[in-house]
Amino acid sequence: MSDIFSSTSLSNELLVRALEPFRKYYDDPATEEIAINRPDEVMYKPLGGQWTPVAAPEVSIRSVFALCRMLANL
């Protein structure tokens, strides 16, 4: 993910903004995986750990769809 954050193109800047709600998870070296199964919640799995639901009100249906559209367009 660090390559995305070093780019200055407009499309990548928009993608960086769309990914911001998840940054605290994927910037953590202890993160193995994250998943979004419903609005307002992120499922987080630390290395060697169990899946844990985390309240994430910033993760709305709208923000997830926007992220998906951006990724599809790249």
N, C-alpha and C positions, 0 to 999 in steps of 0.2 A: 503494500500500500504506500510505502514512502515515495515511490516514483510518481504517484498521482499528486501527492502534496508538493512536489518540487516543480511541477509544470505551471506555466503561466497562461496557457491558452484559455479562452473563454469557456469552451466546453468542459475542460477539466476543472476550472474554477467552479462551475455550476455543479459538477459531480462532487467536488470536495464539500460544497455546502450541503448537498443531499446526503452525503455520508456522515456528516458531523454528529448526528445523534448516536452513531455507532462507534465513534472514534475511541471513546473511553474503553471499549471492549477490545477492539483490534489493535490498539496501541499498547495494550497490556501484554507483556511477553508470556504471562501465565494463561492467556486465552487459547483454548484449543479450537473452539467453534462457537458461533452465535447463530440463532435462528429466530425468525419472526413468524409466529403462528397465529397471532391475533393482534388487533390494535391495542396500543398502550402497554405492550408487554414484550420483553426480549427474553428469550431463553439463552442462558449463558452456560458454557461448559468449560471450566478451567482444566488445564492439563491433568489428566489422570483423575479428574473429579466427576461429579454427577451433574446432570442438567439441573439448573436452578432458574425458576422464573424470576424476573426482575421487573418491577413497575417502571414503565418508560412512557409517560404521557406525551412526550415529544414524538413518539413513533405512531403516527396516525395512518389511516388507510391512504389518505392523500399523499403523505410523504413517502410511503412505500411505493405507491404507483408512480410517483414522480421519479424516484430512484430507478425503478424498473425501466421506465421509458428512456431515461438517460443511458443506462447500461445497454439497452437494446440498440440505441442509435450509435453508440460507439462501435 
